[in-house]
Amino acid sequence: MKYNIIFRALIIVAALAIAGILASREQEYFEPNTTVMPGGGTVTTYKAYSLGTADPDGDDVYGRIVFYRYSSSVTLVQMGLYHTDPETEYVSEIYSGALADGSTTVSRTLDKVNGESGAFVTFKYFTISDAAFFDGLNDYDANVKVMLGTTVVVAGDIGSNAAPVEQQD
């Protein structure tokens, strides 16, 4: 019993000595790194296209789709629509060809659009991981349609079929 008390006292003394050594050790201070890795940070290169109402008798839904160059291999897509039904989710897709051609060939399915916010449901940006997409956008023969079931609610040409309404290189 006497040895247990001595043993416990030695453990406590050793633990306090180790804690004292660790606490007295000077902490090294690092300056914050405020630079950004290449390809990261603020996204400033973009092309924006108008989306207009597709149903003259329906709601006056309109907006924009913006393609941002995030990096050499990633394009971010952002959708912003106005006058959408708050109770509804819309399907958004990129179709081959000009809007006037009436193409039914989907080349890329985007995220659903939330009717309450007019933006994508899942994230603010939809990611296209195709190194050639943004640089080839001017030559891309396509249009964007946002639909409720099989009814096109809002649509617009992109790429070679329309000049961007705004862009920053």
N, CA, C and O of each residue as an XYZ file, in Angstrom:
676
protein
N       0.819     -1.177      0.000
C       0.000      0.000      0.000
C       0.875      1.256      0.000
O       0.602      2.219     -0.717
N       1.944      1.227      0.829
C       2.860      2.352      0.914
C       3.515      2.591     -0.436
O       3.739      3.737     -0.825
N       3.827      1.495     -1.166
C       4.472      1.622     -2.467
C       3.499      2.194     -3.507
O       3.930      2.918     -4.404
N       2.194      1.885     -3.408
C       1.191      2.431     -4.329
C       1.114      3.949     -4.198
O       1.022      4.648     -5.206
N       1.150      4.458     -2.996
C       1.071      5.906     -2.762
C       2.323      6.578     -3.319
O       2.229      7.626     -3.958
N       3.487      5.991     -3.084
C       4.741      6.552     -3.591
C       4.735      6.513     -5.126
O       5.150      7.476     -5.772
N       4.268      5.409     -5.707
C       4.219      5.250     -7.159
C       3.284      6.295     -7.780
O       3.624      6.903     -8.795
N       2.122      6.502     -7.180
C       1.165      7.493     -7.682
C       1.750      8.899     -7.574
O       1.573      9.723     -8.471
N       2.449      9.168     -6.465
C       3.057     10.480     -6.279
C       4.128     10.718     -7.334
O       4.239     11.832     -7.848
N       4.914      9.709     -7.669
C       5.935      9.838     -8.710
C       5.301     10.101    -10.084
O       5.812     10.906    -10.862
N       4.201      9.429    -10.371
C       3.508      9.638    -11.648
C       2.988     11.069    -11.729
O       3.124     11.715    -12.769
N       2.401     11.570    -10.659
C       1.874     12.932    -10.638
C       3.001     13.941    -10.806
O       2.864     14.901    -11.564
N       4.136     13.730    -10.094
C       5.285     14.636    -10.205
C       5.833     14.614    -11.638
O       6.169     15.664    -12.185
N       5.924     13.434    -12.242
C       6.428     13.315    -13.614
C       5.481     14.010    -14.591
O       5.935     14.706    -15.499
N       4.185     13.831    -14.418
C       3.202     14.463    -15.298
C       3.271     15.982    -15.180
O       3.192     16.685    -16.188
N       3.420     16.495    -13.954
C       3.541     17.938    -13.756
C       4.832     18.471    -14.368
O       4.843     19.568    -14.924
N       5.905     17.719    -14.273
C       7.180     18.146    -14.850
C       7.075     18.215    -16.374
O       7.558     19.169    -16.984
N       6.449     17.211    -16.994
C       6.280     17.203    -18.456
C       5.376     18.360    -18.877
O       5.668     19.036    -19.863
N       4.292     18.598    -18.155
C       3.383     19.699    -18.469
C       4.107     21.037    -18.356
O       3.895     21.931    -19.176
N       4.956     21.176    -17.348
C       5.719     22.412    -17.164
C       6.685     22.643    -18.311
O       6.830     23.767    -18.790
N       7.339     21.590    -18.748
C       8.284     21.713    -19.860
C       7.542     22.114    -21.136
O       7.987     23.005    -21.860
N       6.419     21.461    -21.412
C       5.653     21.768    -22.611
C       5.062     23.169    -22.572
O       5.028     23.852    -23.595
N       4.602     23.602    -21.418
C       4.003     24.924    -21.286
C       5.043     26.027    -21.385
O       4.733     27.119    -21.862
N       6.248     25.775    -20.954
C       7.274     26.809    -20.966
C       7.926     26.948    -22.338
O       8.653     27.909    -22.587
N       7.672     26.009    -23.213
C       8.266     26.054    -24.540
C       7.649     27.206    -25.331
O       6.427     27.348    -25.380
N       8.484     28.010    -25.938
C       8.005     29.171    -26.669
C       7.262     28.734    -27.936
O       7.738     27.868    -28.670
N       6.103     29.333    -28.189
C       5.307     29.018    -29.366
C       5.841     29.827    -30.544
O       6.198     30.997    -30.408
N       5.886     29.177    -31.692
C       6.348     29.855    -32.892
C       5.153     30.505    -33.581
O       4.130     29.852    -33.786
N       5.270     31.782    -33.941
C       4.181     32.511    -34.573
C       4.425     32.575    -36.080
O       5.504     32.962    -36.529
N       3.421     32.194    -36.843
C       3.511     32.249    -38.297
C       2.634     33.371    -38.817
O       1.490     33.514    -38.386
N       3.153     34.166    -39.736
C       2.370     35.205    -40.388
C       1.322     34.536    -41.273
O       1.604     33.497    -41.871
N       0.122     35.106    -41.371
C      -0.894     34.516    -42.244
C      -0.486     34.638    -43.713
O       0.104     35.638    -44.122
N      -0.802     33.622    -44.487
C      -0.527     33.641    -45.920
C      -1.742     34.237    -46.611
O      -2.799     33.607    -46.658
N      -1.604     35.433    -47.144
C      -2.738     36.113    -47.763
C      -2.716     36.043    -49.283
O      -3.532     36.689    -49.940
N      -1.802     35.275    -49.851
C      -1.772     35.124    -51.299
C      -2.640     33.941    -51.698
O      -2.990     33.102    -50.868
N      -2.978     33.887    -52.964
C      -3.858     32.840    -53.477
C      -3.065     31.969    -54.445
O      -2.225     32.457    -55.200
N      -3.343     30.706    -54.407
C      -2.700     29.789    -55.340
C      -3.134     30.134    -56.762
O      -4.245     30.629    -56.953
N      -2.291     29.887    -57.764
C      -2.690     30.145    -59.147
C      -3.978     29.390    -59.483
O      -4.115     28.205    -59.179
N      -4.920     30.097    -60.115
C      -6.189     29.488    -60.490
C      -7.236     29.569    -59.401
O      -8.377     29.164    -59.626
N      -6.895     30.072    -58.242
C      -7.872     30.165    -57.160
C      -8.225     31.608    -56.883
O      -7.695     32.519    -57.519
N      -9.105     31.811    -55.951
C      -9.465     33.166    -55.567
C     -10.673     33.686    -56.317
O     -11.573     32.923    -56.669
N     -10.691     34.969    -56.558
C     -11.826     35.620    -57.193
C     -11.941     35.223    -58.658
O     -10.953     35.189    -59.392
N     -13.151     34.928    -59.056
C     -13.406     34.549    -60.440
C     -13.802     35.819    -61.187
O     -14.842     36.410    -60.901
N     -12.967     36.242    -62.152
C     -13.222     37.503    -62.844
C     -13.416     37.349    -64.345
O     -13.834     38.305    -64.997
N     -13.135     36.203    -64.910
C     -13.299     35.995    -66.337
C     -14.625     35.275    -66.562
O     -14.819     34.160    -66.079
N     -15.537     35.912    -67.298
C     -16.875     35.335    -67.461
C     -17.521     35.789    -68.759
O     -17.062     36.733    -69.403
N     -18.604     35.095    -69.136
C     -19.466     35.458    -70.266
C     -20.901     35.227    -69.821
O     -21.247     34.145    -69.348
N     -21.734     36.253    -69.976
C     -23.133     36.180    -69.550
C     -24.053     36.260    -70.760
O     -23.821     37.049    -71.676
N     -25.089     35.446    -70.757
C     -26.072     35.409    -71.840
C     -27.471     35.608    -71.259
O     -27.766     35.154    -70.153
N     -28.321     36.289    -72.014
C     -29.702     36.527    -71.591
C     -30.567     35.305    -71.835
O     -30.385     34.575    -72.810
N     -31.504     35.100    -70.934
C     -32.527     34.078    -71.086
C     -33.868     34.794    -71.053
O     -34.163     35.536    -70.116
N     -34.678     34.567    -72.084
C     -35.957     35.251    -72.175
C     -37.123     34.294    -72.054
O     -36.978     33.082    -72.208
N     -38.277     34.863    -71.778
C     -39.472     34.054    -71.623
C     -39.761     33.293    -72.912
O     -39.630     33.842    -74.006
N     -40.147     32.053    -72.783
C     -40.447     31.213    -73.938
C     -41.944     31.054    -74.138
O     -42.382     30.539    -75.166
N     -42.725     31.488    -73.171
C     -44.176     31.341    -73.232
C     -44.809     32.727    -73.142
O     -44.936     33.273    -72.046
N     -45.212     33.312    -74.290
C     -45.757     34.667    -74.264
C     -47.048     34.781    -73.460
O     -47.394     35.875    -73.013
N     -47.768     33.676    -73.267
C     -49.012     33.714    -72.500
C     -48.807     33.369    -71.024
O     -49.728     33.491    -70.216
N     -47.594     32.940    -70.684
C     -47.318     32.518    -69.310
C     -46.693     33.633    -68.496
O     -46.804     34.810    -68.838
N     -46.035     33.246    -67.410
C     -45.337     34.205    -66.562
C     -44.173     34.819    -67.335
O     -43.601     34.183    -68.221
N     -43.835     36.035    -66.998
C     -42.741     36.731    -67.658
C     -41.416     36.354    -66.993
O     -40.772     37.191    -66.360
N     -41.019     35.091    -67.141
C     -39.775     34.600    -66.552
C     -38.622     35.005    -67.468
O     -38.687     34.815    -68.682
N     -37.583     35.558    -66.884
C     -36.391     35.942    -67.639
C     -35.188     35.872    -66.714
O     -35.338     35.689    -65.506
N     -33.991     36.017    -67.279
C     -32.799     35.993    -66.446
C     -31.532     35.908    -67.245
O     -31.467     36.342    -68.395
N     -30.519     35.339    -66.617
C     -29.196     35.199    -67.229
C     -28.582     33.877    -66.835
O     -28.900     33.283    -65.805
N     -27.682     33.443    -67.708
C     -26.798     32.336    -67.384
C     -25.385     32.868    -67.579
O     -25.087     33.493    -68.597
N     -24.522     32.622    -66.611
C     -23.160     33.147    -66.643
C     -22.186     31.982    -66.548
O     -22.328     31.102    -65.699
N     -21.196     31.994    -67.434
C     -20.134     30.990    -67.448
C     -18.856     31.677    -66.973
O     -18.421     32.663    -67.568
N     -18.263     31.162    -65.913
C     -17.035     31.710    -65.340
C     -15.872     30.754    -65.573
O     -16.013     29.542    -65.412
N     -14.722     31.306    -65.954
C     -13.505     30.487    -66.000
C     -12.958     30.450    -64.585
O     -12.481     31.455    -64.060
N     -13.035     29.273    -63.975
C     -12.533     29.109    -62.613
C     -11.060     28.734    -62.631
O     -10.260     29.253    -61.853
N     -10.719     27.825    -63.529
C      -9.334     27.404    -63.701
C      -9.197     26.913    -65.133
O     -10.148     26.986    -65.912
N      -8.038     26.424    -65.474
C      -7.831     25.957    -66.845
C      -8.662     24.719    -67.171
O      -8.820     24.376    -68.343
N      -9.193     24.050    -66.160
C      -9.959     22.834    -66.428
C     -11.384     22.859    -65.880
O     -12.106     21.868    -65.998
N     -11.801     23.983    -65.279
C     -13.135     24.037    -64.679
C     -13.848     25.330    -65.092
O     -13.288     26.423    -65.010
N     -15.095     25.169    -65.538
C     -15.984     26.302    -65.811
C     -17.121     26.235    -64.798
O     -17.727     25.181    -64.602
N     -17.403     27.353    -64.163
C     -18.528     27.442    -63.243
C     -19.703     28.080    -63.979
O     -19.520     29.017    -64.756
N     -20.894     27.578    -63.736
C     -22.102     28.101    -64.367
C     -23.028     28.598    -63.268
O     -23.248     27.916    -62.268
N     -23.569     29.799    -63.468
C     -24.497     30.373    -62.502
C     -25.765     30.780    -63.239
O     -25.703     31.362    -64.322
N     -26.909     30.472    -62.651
C     -28.204     30.810    -63.243
C     -28.912     31.782    -62.318
O     -28.893     31.619    -61.098
N     -29.540     32.799    -62.907
C     -30.337     33.743    -62.133
C     -31.610     34.047    -62.896
O     -31.565     34.678    -63.952
N     -32.747     33.606    -62.373
C     -34.033     33.810    -63.038
C     -34.961     34.647    -62.162
O     -34.879     34.611    -60.934
N     -35.838     35.395    -62.812
C     -36.824     36.224    -62.129
C     -38.232     35.779    -62.510
O     -38.454     35.292    -63.619
N     -39.172     35.947    -61.600
C     -40.594     35.651    -61.787
C     -40.871     34.152    -61.888
O     -41.833     33.744    -62.539
N     -40.053     33.346    -61.264
C     -40.308     31.906    -61.227
C     -41.307     31.605    -60.122
O     -41.479     32.397    -59.196
N     -41.955     30.470    -60.223
C     -42.938     30.048    -59.225
C     -42.203     29.537    -57.984
O     -41.435     28.579    -58.086
N     -42.418     30.153    -56.808
C     -41.696     29.754    -55.595
C     -41.934     28.304    -55.167
O     -41.133     27.746    -54.417
N     -42.995     27.704    -55.621
C     -43.349     26.337    -55.227
C     -42.769     25.286    -56.176
O     -43.082     24.103    -56.040
N     -41.934     25.693    -57.129
C     -41.545     24.809    -58.228
C     -40.039     24.669    -58.362
O     -39.284     25.592    -58.056
N     -39.613     23.495    -58.827
C     -38.234     23.275    -59.274
C     -38.276     23.059    -60.776
O     -39.121     22.324    -61.288
N     -37.359     23.704    -61.469
C     -37.300     23.646    -62.923
C     -36.079     22.854    -63.365
O     -35.059     22.846    -62.677
N     -36.178     22.194    -64.498
C     -35.057     21.467    -65.089
C     -34.313     22.438    -66.006
O     -34.946     23.182    -66.754
N     -32.990     22.443    -65.958
C     -32.201     23.303    -66.849
C     -31.199     22.448    -67.607
O     -30.518     21.595    -67.037
N     -31.128     22.701    -68.920
C     -30.248     21.902    -69.783
C     -29.681     22.763    -70.905
O     -30.258     23.782    -71.286
N     -28.537     22.327    -71.423
C     -27.937     22.933    -72.603
C     -28.250     22.004    -73.775
O     -28.015     20.798    -73.706
N     -28.783     22.586    -74.851
C     -29.157     21.825    -76.044
C     -28.231     22.176    -77.196
O     -27.703     23.286    -77.256
N     -28.033     21.239    -78.106
C     -27.246     21.473    -79.310
C     -28.020     22.380    -80.253
O     -29.247     22.313    -80.322
N     -27.302     23.226    -80.979
C     -27.902     24.067    -82.000
C     -28.501     25.347    -81.464
O     -28.542     25.588    -80.258
N     -28.968     26.169    -82.408
C     -29.605     27.433    -82.061
C     -31.015     27.178    -81.555
O     -31.640     26.183    -81.923
N     -31.508     28.056    -80.727
C     -32.848     27.928    -80.172
C     -33.898     27.868    -81.277
O     -34.844     27.086    -81.187
N     -33.743     28.679    -82.308
C     -34.710     28.728    -83.411
C     -34.782     27.412    -84.178
O     -35.789     27.139    -84.832
N     -33.738     26.592    -84.110
C     -33.722     25.310    -84.821
C     -34.586     24.257    -84.125
O     -34.922     23.239    -84.729
N     -34.947     24.493    -82.865
C     -35.816     23.570    -82.133
C     -35.179     22.240    -81.785
O     -35.872     21.226    -81.702
N     -33.897     22.225    -81.583
C     -33.195     20.982    -81.264
C     -33.729     20.346    -79.985
O     -34.064     21.038    -79.023
N     -33.801     19.045    -79.991
C     -34.218     18.291    -78.799
C     -33.060     17.454    -78.250
O     -33.257     16.597    -77.389
N     -31.863     17.710    -78.753
C     -30.684     16.966    -78.319
C     -30.020     17.674    -77.145
O     -29.466     18.763    -77.295
N     -30.081     17.044    -75.976
C     -29.464     17.604    -74.771
C     -27.973     17.306    -74.813
O     -27.566     16.149    -74.923
N     -27.164     18.351    -74.726
C     -25.719     18.129    -74.695
C     -25.163     18.137    -73.275
O     -24.104     17.566    -73.012
N     -25.891     18.794    -72.352
C     -25.426     18.840    -70.969
C     -26.608     19.165    -70.063
O     -27.309     20.153    -70.281
N     -26.827     18.342    -69.057
C     -27.863     18.629    -68.068
C     -27.235     19.413    -66.928
O     -26.228     18.998    -66.353
N     -27.832     20.538    -66.612
C     -27.362     21.364    -65.503
C     -28.150     20.993    -64.255
O     -28.928     20.040    -64.274
N     -27.958     21.723    -63.192
C     -28.679     21.474    -61.943
C     -30.110     21.998    -62.080
O     -30.395     22.820    -62.951
N     -30.989     21.526    -61.233
C     -32.354     22.054    -61.198
C     -32.313     23.482    -60.656
O     -31.395     23.862    -59.930
N     -33.329     24.261    -61.025
C     -33.436     25.645    -60.574
C     -34.554     25.735    -59.544
O     -35.658     25.238    -59.767
N     -34.261     26.364    -58.429
C     -35.221     26.568    -57.348
C     -36.112     27.754    -57.706
O     -35.614     28.857    -57.933
N     -37.416     27.538    -57.756
C     -38.341     28.604    -58.106
C     -38.380     29.743    -57.107
O     -38.688     30.876    -57.478
N     -38.076     29.470    -55.860
C     -38.100     30.528    -54.848
C     -36.932     31.492    -55.009
O     -37.100     32.703    -54.865
N     -35.740     30.956    -55.311
C     -34.558     31.805    -55.427
C     -34.209     32.149    -56.864
O     -33.530     33.147    -57.108
N     -34.658     31.345    -57.824
C     -34.284     31.557    -59.217
C     -32.866     31.099    -59.515
O     -32.339     31.370    -60.594
N     -32.245     30.409    -58.567
C     -30.865     29.932    -58.717
C     -30.848     28.404    -58.644
O     -31.864     27.768    -58.362
N     -29.678     27.835    -58.904
C     -29.552     26.383    -58.832
C     -29.916     25.882    -57.439
O     -29.694     26.565    -56.439
N     -30.476     24.684    -57.394
C     -30.958     24.091    -56.140
C     -29.804     23.696    -55.216
O     -29.811     24.044    -54.035
N     -28.825     22.981    -55.739
C     -27.796     22.367    -54.903
C     -26.722     23.344    -54.452
O     -26.482     23.490    -53.254
N     -26.078     24.009    -55.389
C     -25.004     24.952    -55.094
C     -25.216     26.221    -55.905
O     -25.999     26.225    -56.855
N     -24.542     27.274    -55.547
C     -24.641     28.519    -56.302
C     -24.130     28.316    -57.728
O     -24.664     28.901    -58.670
N     -23.093     27.485    -57.885
C     -22.491     27.243    -59.192
C     -22.625     25.776    -59.573
O     -22.523     24.884    -58.731
N     -22.852     25.552    -60.846
C     -22.788     24.208    -61.419
C     -21.399     24.092    -62.026
O     -20.940     25.027    -62.682
N     -20.722     22.974    -61.826
C     -19.347     22.801    -62.289
C     -19.290     21.975    -63.555
O     -19.857     20.885    -63.629
N     -18.593     22.509    -64.557
C     -18.305     21.762    -65.782
C     -16.803     21.488    -65.776
O     -15.994     22.406    -65.913
N     -16.443     20.226    -65.619
C     -15.029     19.834    -65.561
C     -14.565     19.382    -66.941
O     -14.325     18.200    -67.184
N     -14.449     20.351    -67.828
C     -14.022     20.109    -69.200
C     -13.043     21.225    -69.549
O     -13.429     22.390    -69.639
N     -11.784     20.869    -69.744
C     -10.740     21.868    -69.958
C     -11.017     22.761    -71.162
O     -10.588     23.915    -71.174
N     -11.714     22.266    -72.162
C     -11.940     23.028    -73.389
C     -13.242     23.831    -73.372
O     -13.482     24.612    -74.293
N     -14.083     23.664    -72.358
C     -15.419     24.268    -72.413
C     -15.377     25.793    -72.488
O     -15.908     26.367    -73.439
N     -14.766     26.463    -71.519
C     -14.819     27.926    -71.499
C     -14.113     28.524    -72.710
O     -14.642     29.435    -73.347
N     -12.927     28.021    -73.033
C     -12.191     28.565    -74.174
C     -12.918     28.315    -75.492
O     -12.736     29.080    -76.439
N     -13.728     27.275    -75.580
C     -14.474     26.971    -76.792
C     -15.885     27.529    -76.800
O     -16.646     27.272    -77.733
N     -16.247     28.291    -75.772
C     -17.621     28.774    -75.640
C     -18.068     29.639    -76.819
O     -19.216     29.536    -77.251
N     -17.192     30.482    -77.341
C     -17.572     31.340    -78.466
C     -17.975     30.526    -79.698
O     -18.782     30.992    -80.502
N     -17.436     29.338    -79.855
C     -17.736     28.490    -81.012
C     -18.778     27.417    -80.707
O     -19.129     26.625    -81.582
N     -19.268     27.389    -79.484
C     -20.200     26.356    -79.039
C     -21.585     26.636    -79.630
O     -22.184     27.668    -79.326
N     -22.090     25.752    -80.449
C     -23.387     25.889    -81.112
C     -24.449     25.316    -80.187
O     -24.752     24.124    -80.236
N     -25.020     26.189    -79.328
C     -25.921     25.667    -78.290
C     -26.919     26.717    -77.819
O     -26.824     27.900    -78.144
N     -27.881     26.229    -77.036
C     -28.852     27.087    -76.374
C     -29.187     26.479    -75.023
O     -28.921     25.302    -74.781
N     -29.769     27.284    -74.144
C     -30.140     26.840    -72.808
C     -31.660     26.914    -72.684
O     -32.289     27.889    -73.095
N     -32.226     25.868    -72.112
C     -33.665     25.847    -71.853
C     -33.893     25.490    -70.391
O     -33.232     24.614    -69.833
N     -34.845     26.191    -69.790
C     -35.285     25.882    -68.437
C     -36.752     25.486    -68.566
O     -37.567     26.239    -69.101
N     -37.075     24.296    -68.070
C     -38.390     23.727    -68.330
C     -39.125     23.319    -67.061
O     -38.528     22.998    -66.034
N     -40.429     23.348    -67.180
C     -41.327     22.822    -66.169
C     -42.044     21.662    -66.847
O     -42.937     21.865    -67.669
N     -41.644     20.452    -66.496
C     -42.149     19.274    -67.214
C     -41.622     19.312    -68.632
O     -40.409     19.323    -68.840
N     -42.515     19.331    -69.615
C     -42.090     19.397    -71.017
C     -42.272     20.805    -71.591
O     -42.027     21.023    -72.778
N     -42.694     21.751    -70.767
C     -42.922     23.123    -71.223
C     -41.670     23.965    -70.985
O     -41.174     24.055    -69.862
N     -41.169     24.578    -72.054
C     -40.028     25.489    -71.937
C     -40.540     26.792    -71.339
O     -41.447     27.421    -71.884
N     -39.952     27.192    -70.217
C     -40.370     28.392    -69.498
C     -39.521     29.589    -69.896
O     -40.034     30.688    -70.109
N     -38.226     29.363    -69.991
C     -37.280     30.413    -70.348
C     -36.148     29.770    -71.144
O     -35.758     28.633    -70.878
N     -35.620     30.515    -72.129
C     -34.576     29.944    -72.977
C     -33.728     31.056    -73.585
O     -34.106     32.227    -73.573
N     -32.573     30.660    -74.116
C     -31.707     31.624    -74.793
C     -30.536     30.947    -75.455
O     -30.076     29.894    -75.012
N     -30.055     31.559    -76.522
C     -28.888     31.053    -77.234
C     -27.617     31.419    -76.495
O     -27.548     32.435    -75.805
N     -26.609     30.568    -76.654
C     -25.284     30.820    -76.083
C     -24.242     30.497    -77.145
O     -24.563     29.943    -78.197
N     -23.012     30.845    -76.864
C     -21.906     30.481    -77.751
C     -21.970     31.183    -79.091
O     -22.139     32.401    -79.152
N     -21.834     30.415    -80.174
C     -21.809     30.994    -81.519
C     -23.166     31.532    -81.948
O     -23.253     32.236    -82.954
N     -24.213     31.221    -81.218
C     -25.564     31.648    -81.582
C     -25.976     32.988    -80.970
O     -27.031     33.517    -81.319
N     -25.174     33.542    -80.073
C     -25.522     34.811    -79.435
C     -24.269     35.480    -78.905
O     -23.343     34.816    -78.439
N     -24.251     36.792    -78.982
C     -23.165     37.541    -78.367
C     -23.450     37.649    -76.874
O     -24.600     37.838    -76.479
N     -22.427     37.531    -76.045
C     -22.663     37.708    -74.599
C     -23.209     39.111    -74.323
O     -22.804     40.080    -74.966
N     -24.122     39.210    -73.369
C     -24.642     40.527    -72.986
C     -23.650     41.249    -72.081
O     -23.702     42.469    -71.923
N     -22.762     40.482    -71.499
C     -21.700     41.039    -70.665
C     -20.581     40.025    -70.605
O     -20.826     38.820    -70.553
N     -19.347     40.514    -70.612
C     -18.217     39.600    -70.468
C     -17.021     40.340    -69.921
O     -16.900     41.559    -70.048
N     -16.143     39.573    -69.309
C     -14.895     40.102    -68.747
C     -13.805     39.097    -69.057
O     -13.903     37.928    -68.682
N     -12.769     39.550    -69.740
C     -11.662     38.636    -70.082
C     -10.501     38.801    -69.152
O      -9.491     38.111    -69.297
